[in-house]
Each structure stands twice: as C-alpha cells, then as structure tokens.
Amino acid sequence: MWKIINEQSQNLYNICKEKQIFITTAESCTGGMIASSIVSIPGSSSIFNSSIVTYSNEAKAKFLKIPIELLNENGAVSKVIAEEMAKNVLKLMDAQMSIAVTGIAGPSGGTKDKPIGTVWICIGQKSNILSKKFLFIGNRLEIRQKTTIEALNLANLVANKI
C-alpha cells in the first residue's frame, strides 16, 4: 500500500504545485499519516506547511475550535465533525484546500452503528466541502493506510477541478 500512497502523494503535489494550491490537513485516526505522505515529496513545502493531529475530542475542541457539545451530540466519527475539522483547519492555516479524516481504526472502539473501519473523509475548500463515508476492512495499520489512500485520492479529484 505504501507504493499507492507515494503515487497519490506525488500526484497531489504535482497538481497543487501547478495550480498553486496550498493544502493543510486535520487528522484523527490516521495520526499524521496523510501529512507525512505529503511531506515525503521533495519540494512539498511549496504546497504544504502544517497539519493538526487531533486524536481526542479535547484536542478537536481546543485546536480546531469544535464545540464540545457538537462532539458529544454527534460523536467524533461523524459527517458533522469531519466537516467541521475540514472547515476549521482551512481557516486556521489559511489554505485553499484541506483534508480531514476521523474514524475508528480498531482493534477496539467500534459499535453497532459505527463499526471498526468506519471513517469520514472530507476535502474542504472555502466554498465547498466534499464528504464521504467509508467502511474499511483490515487491521489498524491497513485501515489507516486505506484511509490515507482514499483521502489523497479524493484530494486529487478536487484539486483537478480547481
């Protein structure tokens, strides 16, 4: 999967460099894997300068300014929270595009309504947010890698349309 991650990162870098798109990330379940894949590309500082990893609800509230009531009402793994992550990191980092992910990588923490592998990925722009829910199968690392691949894939699709 690392080969696919590297290819998707390179594609995103190429598109963003050509179109002068500055991107940022807000990550939960991937723990910085998306940002790490982007900065592995030489020259990535021309399109990327920061990321926020907010693993806990408290971190999401403190650093991404998501109201704790909203987190308690919807749960961290929800469309509402993923979209707030995407919108808020976009503003905080003054970027043109954001990638936000929140999910349950396991091996525990799943419920009937939100089983292990449930992930929300959002690509944010100042005027638009693309949100997509996934149910990945695999161990913790595989779920995190699959999330990274799909997040980069969606970011590539959005960046191509800018």
N, C-alpha and C positions, 0 to 999 in steps of 0.2 A: 504493500500500500504506500510505502514511502516514495516510490517512484512516481505514483499518480499524484501524491501531494506535491512533490517537487515540480512536476509538469504543470499542475494547476497554478501553483505559486508563480512560476515563471510566466505563464500566460497572463495572469493578473498584473504582474509587474509590467509586462510589455504594453498591455492595453492602457494602464494607468499612466505610464511614462509618456506614451504617445499623445494621450488626451489631457495630460497634466491634471490628473485626478489624484487628490490627496485622500488617503484612506486611514481609518482607525478601526480598532476592534474593542468589543466588550465581551469578555469570555467568562463563562462559568464552568461547565462540565469539561471543556477542553483544556482548561488550566493554562492557557497561553500557547497552545499548540499552533493555532492559526497564525498568531503574531510571529511565532518562532519560524514557521514555514516561510512567511513573507520576508523576514529579515535574513534568511539564509541566502537570499538572492543578492549578489553583489550590486551595489548601487541602490538598494531598496530605500535608503534614506531620502531619495528624491520623491518618493510617493508615500512614505510612512514614517511617522516619528513617535508614535505612542500607542499604548494599549492599556486597558484596565482589566485585570482579572478580579472578578468579584464572585467568589465562590459561595460565601454565606449571604443570608438575607441582610445581615447587618452591614456587610460591605456594599451590597447593592444600594442600600438606603444611604449610607454615608458618602460613597464616592460617585455613585450615579444619580443621586438625588431622587430615588424612587421611594415614594411614601410607604412606610412600613405597613400601613393599613391596606394598601393595594397589594403588597406582597402577602399579607395574611389572608386577604379575601380571595386571591386568585392562585396562590402558590407560586413559587419561583419558576416552576416549569409550566409556563402558560404563554399563550399568544400575547396577552396584555403586557406581561413583564418583559418578554423578549422585545416587543416593540418599544417599550419604554427604554430598555437598555440601548437599542439602536438609535433612538431619537436623542437621548441624553448624552451619549458618548459623542455623537456627531456635533452637538453644541459645545460640549466641554473641550473638545480637541480641535474645533474649528476646521473640520474636514469636509470634503464633498461627498464622501461615501463611508458608511460604517458597516461592519459585520458584527452581529450579535448572536450569541448562542447560549442556550440554557437547556439543561436536560438531566437525565438520570443515567449515569454510565454504569452503575452497579458496583459490586455484585449485590448490594442491598439498596433499600430506599424506594423500591418500586411499590406501586399499589395496583388495585384492580383497574382504576381509572387512568393511572399513569404508570404503566409497567416499565421495568428496566429497558432502556433503549429509546424511551420517549425523549425526543429532542425538538425544540423550536429553534429555527434559524431565521434571522431577519437581516435583510440588507436595507440599510437606510440611506435616504438622500433627503435633502432639505424639503422637497415637495412630495416625496413618495416613500412608502415602505413596502417591501415585498416580504411576506411572512409565509413560512412553510413548516408544517409539522412532519416529523419523520418517526418511524419506529424501527430502529436498527437492531440487528441481532448480532450477538458476539460477546466476547469478554470485554472487560473495562477498556483495555487498550484499543481493541477493534472498534468499539462504539465511539471512542474519542477520535480515532483516525477516520472513520466513516463520516463523522460529523464535520471534521476538518475538510475532507474532500468535498462534501456537498456544500459547505459554506463557501469554499473557494469557487466551486462550480457556479453557484448562484451569483456570487460577486462578479465573476467573469461575464455572465449573461447580462447583468445590469450594466456593468461598465461598458460593454459593447454597444449598448443602446444610448449611452450619454453622448 
